[in-house]
Amino acid sequence: MKLIIKLFCDHPTSVGETYGDHFLCANHFAWRLLFAGCVCLVHSIFPFLFVKTASRQVENLHEVMVANRQNAKHHIAQRRSASAKS
């Protein structure tokens, strides 16, 4: 049982999220990436449509991911500091 919990929680914890937080965030990313992919398909046929839509989606998602990583590092460092003082 501990192995299963470890498998499902190690990565979310490493990015400062619970399993539920990570599930919602990853799903949000997945839907936005699917949207960007569909837009790219349309753009490949009609190059005058959605000229910057997909690239904006990817840039925005990258910014969110970098911000989330920085927040996670900050929270993890705070937890370690607090537990070291205890």
N, C-alpha and C positions, 0 to 999 in steps of 0.2 A: 504493500500500500504506500509506503514512504517513497518508493521509486516512482510510482505513478504521480504522486503529488510533486515530486522533484522535477519530473519530466514536464509537467504542465506549468510549473511556477518559476523555475529557474530563470528563464529568459525574461518573462514579464518583470520579475523582481530586479533583474539587472538593468532594466531601462526605467525603473522607478514606477512601475504600474502593478496593479493587481491583475489576476487572470481576467476578470471581467472588464477592467479598463483596457487591457491589451486586446481582448476580443473585439470590443467596440471600435477601438482605434484602427486595428488591422482591417476590420470590415469596411470602415469609412475609406481607408486608403484603397482597398480592393475595388470598391464601387467607383471611386474617382479615376483609378487607373483603367478600369473597363470603359468608362466614359471616354477617356483620352484615347484609348485604343480604337474605339468606334469612330471617333472624330478623325483619327488618322486614316482609317479606311476610306471614309467619305472624302477626305482631303486628297488621298492618292488618286481618286477618280476625277474629282473636281478641284484642282489645285487652287482655284480662286476662292474656295470656301474654307473656313476655319484655319486661316493662315497661321495664327498664333495660339489658337485655343489649346491644343494639346501641350505645347511647350510651356504655356503658362500654368497648366495643371501640374505638370511635372516639377516646374520650378517652385510652385507653392507647396507641394507635398514635400519637396526636399527641405525647404525652409522650416516647415512644421517638424519634420523628423530631426533636423539638427537642433532646433529649439528644445524638443523633447529630450534629446540626449543630454544637452547641457543641463536641463532641469533635473534629470535623473542623476547625473554625476553630483550635482549640488546636494540633492536630498540624501544620496547614499553617503556622501562625505559627512553630512550633518549627523546621520544615524551613527556612523562609526565614531565620530567625535563624542556624541552623547553616551554611547556605550563604553567608551574608553574612560570617561569621567566617573562612571558608576562603579 
